Amino acid sequence: MKADYSQCMTRTSLDCRGLRCPTPIVKLSMAIRQLDAGAEIETQATDAAFHPDLLAWVGKTGHNLLEYDAGEVQRAVVRKGHE
């Protein structure tokens, strides 16, 4: 399954359902590079390692985790930090 993202106004959506570690974080990292500082990206993922990977990634990159919903399909909203 391919990651797919589309931009709508100020929030971008990234579908990483069905992808395995580390692909969801790699796709998120690639997608957020295309955004301006302060823009938000909403990601859906099903990989069990997504949440701990996400926490480590935002801590390392300086982006902000605004929302996280656990479940079979995890949902996270990240705001791009300043570069």
Buried (B, 14 or more C-beta within 10 A) or exposed (E): EEBEBEEEEEEBBBBBBEBEBBBBBBBBEEBBEEBEEEBBBBBBBBBEEBBEBBEEBBEEBEBEBEEBEEEEEBEBBBBBEEE
